[in-house]
Amino acid sequence: MIDRLMVILILAAFVVGALLYPQLPAKVPYHWNIRGEVDGYANPFWGAFGLPLLALGVYILMGLLPRIDPKRENYPRFRGAYRLIRSSIISFLLLMQALILMVSVGREVNVSLIIQLGVSLLFILLGTTMPKLAFNYFVGIRTPWTLADEEVWRKTHELSGKLWIGAGFGGLLSALLPPPANFIGFMAFLIGASLASIVYSYLAYRDRVKS
């Protein structure tokens, strides 16, 4: 059901892009700085179809990964979490396309705020999947230490799940701050959680080797 919904959403994004294509300006806003100001543009084709193409690529790639991973036998153990990861990433990409199209046709939208809220929610969703991820080579916290030991993998993902959920809520709270403080706080939470996950994987591996 989730896979079918994702296909429908991706196809709908292409249709919406095609319908709005004649209305797009020669320079489509495509990137915003930390103050919420447009500082990057794309041509109409990439403005209308760039993110749907990327979403389609993610859908196809993540459909192939379980078939080529040497640990493919572990994927059924976290099938639901894997589908949630894929659908969350695709949904976020299509949200970004919707924002770009809305701004391009003259709608007033606080793009930076919506993207910050979207990424924060994405971190929360991904955090909930972390403890459910069985050992594999493509999805999760893949450091030399988690890939060297399945127990280190398990411990790292249990902690990382909590860290990423916390970072997501931190991002939601920092959205209340005025720019650029909102962006700085937002990035501090996300980068902090990511770095802490990496450092912990090393420490867990070191303790594992000593024991």
Secondary structure as UniProt FT lines:
FT   HELIX           2..20
FT   HELIX           21..23
FT   STRAND          28..32
FT   TURN            34..35
FT   STRAND          38..42
FT   HELIX           44..68
FT   TURN            70..71
FT   HELIX           72..78
FT   HELIX           79..104
FT   TURN            105..106
FT   HELIX           111..129
FT   HELIX           130..132
FT   TURN            144..148
FT   HELIX           150..174
FT   TURN            175..176
FT   TURN            179..180
FT   HELIX           181..210
//
